[in-house]
Amino acid sequence: MLCREVKRFAYFFLDGTLNAKQKRDFSKHLKLCPDCESRTTIHRRFRNFIRKRLARLTAPARLRQRLSRTLRAFAG
């Protein structure tokens, strides 16, 4: 996996929505690339910060599915 792919898939990785091969490739890249590892750590910390401070709202399943499809299409 290349740095540009790690940038595109970081949130999917953090959400646990990558398939097994993508997750393995992503993790392998992080071990080899300090910049991407640092960037992913920042994303993780930011997500944790937001989650702790905002009320947890659940979007309807259909909306979540549409958003997921749209984000995956955008990510390429």
C-alpha positions as CSV (number, residue, x, y, z in Angstrom):
1,M,0.0,0.0,0.0
2,L,1.2,3.5,-0.9
3,C,1.1,6.6,1.3
4,R,-1.7,8.1,-0.9
5,E,-3.8,5.0,-0.3
6,V,-3.2,5.1,3.4
7,K,-4.4,8.7,3.4
8,R,-7.6,7.7,1.6
9,F,-8.3,4.6,3.7
10,A,-7.3,5.9,7.2
11,Y,-10.8,6.4,8.4
12,F,-12.0,3.1,7.0
13,F,-9.1,1.5,8.9
14,L,-10.0,3.2,12.1
15,D,-13.6,2.2,11.7
16,G,-12.6,-1.4,11.1
17,T,-14.3,-1.5,7.7
18,L,-11.4,-2.6,5.6
19,N,-11.3,-6.2,4.4
20,A,-8.6,-8.5,5.8
21,K,-6.1,-7.9,3.0
22,Q,-6.5,-4.1,3.1
23,K,-6.1,-4.1,6.9
24,R,-3.0,-6.2,6.7
25,D,-1.5,-4.0,3.9
26,F,-2.4,-0.9,5.8
27,S,-0.9,-2.1,9.0
28,K,2.3,-3.2,7.2
29,H,2.7,0.2,5.6
30,L,2.3,1.9,9.0
31,K,5.2,-0.2,10.4
32,L,7.4,1.0,7.5
33,C,6.3,4.6,7.2
34,P,6.6,6.9,10.3
35,D,4.8,9.7,8.5
36,C,1.7,7.6,7.8
37,E,1.8,6.1,11.3
38,S,1.9,9.5,12.9
39,R,-0.9,10.8,10.7
40,T,-3.0,7.7,11.5
41,T,-2.3,8.3,15.2
42,I,-3.5,11.9,14.9
43,H,-6.7,10.8,13.2
44,R,-7.3,8.2,15.9
45,R,-6.8,10.7,18.7
46,F,-9.0,13.3,17.0
47,R,-11.8,10.7,16.6
48,N,-11.5,9.7,20.2
49,F,-11.6,13.3,21.3
50,I,-14.8,14.0,19.3
51,R,-16.5,10.8,20.4
52,K,-15.9,11.7,24.1
53,R,-17.3,15.2,23.7
54,L,-20.3,14.7,21.5
55,A,-23.5,12.9,22.2
56,R,-23.7,9.6,20.4
57,L,-26.5,9.8,17.7
58,T,-27.3,6.8,15.5
59,A,-28.2,7.4,11.9
60,P,-30.8,5.1,10.3
61,A,-29.2,2.0,8.8
62,R,-30.2,3.0,5.2
63,L,-28.5,6.4,5.6
64,R,-25.3,4.7,7.0
65,Q,-25.3,2.3,4.0
66,R,-25.7,5.2,1.5
67,L,-22.9,7.2,3.2
68,S,-20.6,4.2,3.2
69,R,-21.1,3.5,-0.5
70,T,-20.6,7.2,-1.3
71,L,-17.4,7.4,0.7
72,R,-16.0,4.2,-0.8
73,A,-16.8,5.5,-4.3
74,F,-15.1,8.8,-3.5
75,A,-12.0,7.0,-2.0
76,G,-11.6,5.3,-5.2
